[in-house]
Amino acid sequence: MTKLEAQCAAAKRAAYILSTAETSKKNMVLEAMAEALTKQQERWLMANEKDLAAAKKCGMRSSLLDRLALTPERIAGVVDSLRQIAALPDPIGEVDHMETRPNGLIIGRRRVPLGVVAMVYEARPNVTVDAAALCLKSGNACVLRGGSEAIHSNRAAVEIMREVLVGAELPEDSISLVQDTGRETVNELMRLDQYIDVLIPRGGAGLIRAVAKNSSVPVIRTGEGVCHVYIDREADLDMGAAILENAKCSRPSVCNAAECVVIHREAAKEFLSKAVPLLDKYNVELRCDSEALAILGCRGVSANDCDWDTEYGDYTLAVKIVGSVQEAIEFINAHSTGHSESIITNNRSTAKHFLDVVDAAAVYVNASTRFTDGGEFGLGAEIGISTQKMHARGPLGLEELTISKYVVYGQGQVR
């Protein structure tokens, strides 16, 4: 048995115990983790400094350094998420659709944990705590495999949380971190279906597609975010410019950031005159189709075909001009990854049509795509943003980390 296989086997044993843990016990542990991360934040910050120093030495770009960095304010946000998760209703044990059949059998569906959730992800050490907390509250054990760029940060966070588990007399293997960040560990993890019930990849498109293609463990695809903002001819253009600035520039490295703005031809010139000065503050590179380039001149560069399908994760924005809302919808559906799409318009009929026809996990009217987030949606946090159409779609919170099983009560019935 390999070291990783032994780790996953231990998680499987822990999952059996965790699946029947009382809600009050799980909430107490989450509160204790919040307290421990607060008291020991210097330990976490010092570990993060090691990761940041190594990343800078390797030339990591600034937007990705921002994903990696921890600050006292960000740790406070992580701690707040833990407390929000503790305060949420526990889905485990909920029974719905209970009915009595003509033969007298009473049949219902009870919500139960998935079991062992493995996660492969990059950068963002806050994800380590969010994933562990959501799994714990939903009765799942988790095996976390973060990237090499965040290994010290992830190790510190998991050590702190495991210390709390031991103090609470819950299995410390309810939360475990894969220490080897080599590619072969991901390949092995994808084959351990005798221990792992679900594998969630979260990171770049290459990682997600590789895991989905090669895993024998069931996969929930998350995170690929080629998101669009469509500026309609009946849009409030000042509002649209402010929304685009937020969607593109507030944190360009995250999956709910906008990567392309689609503009109705009748609004294009005026809208760009309002939006470009806001984007200039961040030196956003604009990759334009021919019409947009004719308006922007040397401020833009010519886009190529791959620009419409690229998740830049940086201060780069594709610009497309269209002649109708239908053309915008067809373009978005052709190039979207199914994550988050937004329309800016004052026409309610146009907005409704956009909501009805655009194929994505989250579709917005007059709001930034940056709201696609478990915390913003009232889930406390999320383990990822699912872009697939099976089991769950959108932010994955507590309920999405459970599954149902049928419970059947009889009085001697036979068939």
Secondary structure, DSSP 8 states (H G I E B T S, - for coil): --HHHHHHHHHHHHHHHHTT--HHHHHHHHHHHHHHHHHTHHHHHHHHHHHHHHHHHTT--HHHHHHH---HHHHHHHHHHHHHHHHS---TT-EEEEEE-TTS-EEEEEEEE-SEEEEEE-S-THHHHHHHHHHHHTT-EEEEE--GGGHHHHHHHHHHHHHHHHHTTS-GGGEEE----SHHHHHHHTT-TTT-SEEEEES-HHHHHHHHHH-SS-B--B----EEEEE-TTS-HHHHHHHHHHHHHSSTTSTTSEEEEEEEHHHHHHHHHHHHHHHHTTT-EEEE-HHHHHHHGGGEEE--GGGGG----SSEEEEEEESSHHHHHHHHHHH--SSEEEEE-S-HHHHHHHHHH--SSEEEESS-GGG-STTTTTSS--S-EE-SSSS--EE--TGGGEEEEEEEE-SS---
